[in-house]
Amino acid sequence: MNQHLNARGMDYGVVSAEMRNRVLRNSYWLLALSMIPTVIGALVGLQLNAAALLSGGVGLIVFFAGAFGFIYAIEKTKNSGAGVAVLLAFTFFMGIMLSRILAMVLGMSNGTQLIMMAFAGTAAVFATMATIATTTQRDFSGAGKWLVTGAIVILVTMLLNFFVFQSTALVAALSAAAIALFSFWLMYDIKRIVDGGETNYISATLSLYLNVFNIFQNLLVMLGIFGGDD
């Protein structure tokens, strides 16, 4: 089997450079647009005190049910105009979920500064990974299964810590691991677009958004633990 076949059976070589550039460009534009409903969702979540309403196990259930439900809906509608609307609705939902951490950080005396630092750090990671992905000639197509395995390990450990260990040190370690994992995953996803392995810009944007969201969220957690004045 041709080594350039991806998991969906597509030969990277048959995708024209024009199409690859268009998918990458549209993905970047849609990713930028998705930040607007995310911010609006975060503000709504802060106003509704989502941190209290979605605390503990309730928050986990709502998050996983909502996230996986939206992801399924996006994949079902990605080939139509409705896919963009569903994606933006998903980013609004994720903004509400993010407001729980934002509320905690904003409760610190230097909370606003920490949020800006997390934003700047995420932007720096994105710029770095995008540069690497668009310039390197290395083939990372085989890394997908390892990234999924890493994400599962982090998720399972996070749930164990939430329900059993409740260790702040483990939270910090998991956040550091997640930042490294999703930074590499971001580069991997951009590289797939550049190589022609992803030709649907809605699916591509979803992947990029999840990476950026996780990097920002875990940077915020790390800064809250080690950089908070309180």
N, C-alpha and C positions, 0 to 999 in steps of 0.2 A: 504494500500500500504506500502511496506517495507520502513521504514524511511531512509534506506541507498541508495535508488534510487536517482540518480542525475537528473539534468534537461534533460539529454539525455536518461533517462530510463535505465541506466546501474547500475547493482548491484556491488558496490565496492568490495564485498566479493569474486566475481568470478575472479577477476584480481589477478594473482599470484604475489608474492613478487618479483620474478625474473623480471617479465614484468614491474612492477612499478619502480624498481631500474633502469632498462634499459631505460625507458622513461625519468626518472629524469636525468640520466647521459647524455643521448643524448641531452636533452634539455639544460643542462648546457654547453655542448660543442658547440652546435649550437648558443647559446646565446653569448658565448665568440667569436665565429667566426663572428657573426653579428656586433660586434664592429668595425671590420676592414673596411667594406664598409661604416659604419656610419662616421668614422673618415675621410675616403677618400671623402665622400660626403660633409662633413663640410669644408674640405680644398678646394674642388672645388667651393663650395658656396661662400667662402671668396674670392677666386680668381675672380669669376664672379660678385662679389658685389651683391649677391642675396638679401641683405638687402634693396638695392635701387630698384632692379628689381621687388621684391615681397613685396612691401610696401603696407600698407593700405588694402582696400578690396580685391585687386588683390591677395595678399598673402593668405588671408583667403580662397578665392575660390580655389586657387591652392592647398592649404594644405588639405582642406576637400575633394575635388574631388580626389586628388592623394591618400590620406590616405585610404579613404573608397574603392576606386577602387582597390588598392593593397590588402587590407584586404579581399575583396570579391574574388579576384584572388587566394590568398593564401588558402582560405578555399576550393576553387574548385579544387586545385591541391595538397592538403596536403597529399594525399595518393599515390603520385608518386614522382619520383626524381625531377620533375619540381618544386615541392613545395619549395624545398630548394633554387633553383635559384630565384624564385619569392620573397621569403622572404628576401634574400640578396639584391635583387634589391629594395625592400621596405625600407630596412635599409639605403641604399645609398640615397634614396629620403629623408628619415627623417634626414639624416645628412645635406643635402642641406637646409632643413627647419630650422634645428638647427643653421646653420651658421648665421642667421639673429640676434639671440640673442648673439651669440659668437662675432659677429662684434661689437655690442654695448658694451659688456663687455671689449673686447680687446681695445676699445677706451679709457678706463680708465687707469690711470697710474699703478694701481695694478691689471689689468685685468687678466694677466696670473696666478697670485696667486689666484684670485677668482675662476678661472676655475679649478685649482688643488684642491681647497677646496671643490668645488661642486663634483668633481670626488671622492675625499676621503669620503665625506659625503654619497654619493650614495653607495659606496662600503660598508661602515659601516652599512647602512640601509639594504642592501641586505644580508650581513652576519648575522645580527640580526634576520631578518624575516625568513631567511632560517633555522636558528637554532631553532627558535620557531616552525616553521612548521614541522620540522622533529622530534621534541621531544615531543610536546604536544599531549595529548590524547583527547583534546576537539574537538567537532564537530562544524565546522563553515559552514556546507553546506547550512544553511539557510540564510547566510549573503549576498549571491549573489545579490538578488533583492535590498537590501539596498545600496550596492556598486554602482549598476547601477543608482539608484535614486540620490545618492550623486554626481555622475559624471555628470548627466544631470543638476542638480542644479548649479554646478560649471560652466558648459559650458554655460548655459543660462545667468548666472550672468556675465560671462566674456564677452559675446557678447554685453550685455547691457552696460557694462562699456566701451567697445571698441567704440561703436557707440553713446552712450548717456552721461554717467557720466564722463568718462576719468579721473578717480581718481587714483592717485598713491597709496594712502592708501588702496583702494579697491583691487588694483593689489596685494599688499603685503598680504592682508588678504586671497585672493583667492589662492595665491601661498602656503601659510601656510596650508590652508585647503586641497589643492591638494596633498601636500607632505604627510599629515596624511592619506588621502584617499588611495592614490596609494601604500603607505607603507603597509597598512593593506591588500590591494588588492593583493600585491605581496605575502604576507604570505598566503592568501587565495588560490591563484593559485598554489603555491608550495604544500600546504596541499592537494589540490585536486589531484595532481600528486602522492603524497605519499600514499594517500588513494585509488588510482586506479580510480579516477573520470575522469581522462584525460589520454587516452592511445595513442594519436597521438603526437609525439614529436614536429612536426612542429607547430601544433596548440598551444601546450604548450609553445614553444619558443616564438611564437608571443605574447601570453599573458604576459609572463615574460618581453619581450623586451619593450612592451608598458608601463608597470609599471616602469621599470628602466628609460626609456626615460623621462617619465613625472616627476619622482622624481628628476632626474638630471636637467631637464630644469627649474623646479620651484625652486630648490635650487639655481640655477644660477641667477634667477630673484631676489630672496630674497637677495642674497649676493650683487647683483648689486645695489639694492636699499639701503641696510643698511651698506654695507661694502666697497662701492666704495670710493676711495680717492678724486674723482672729485665731 
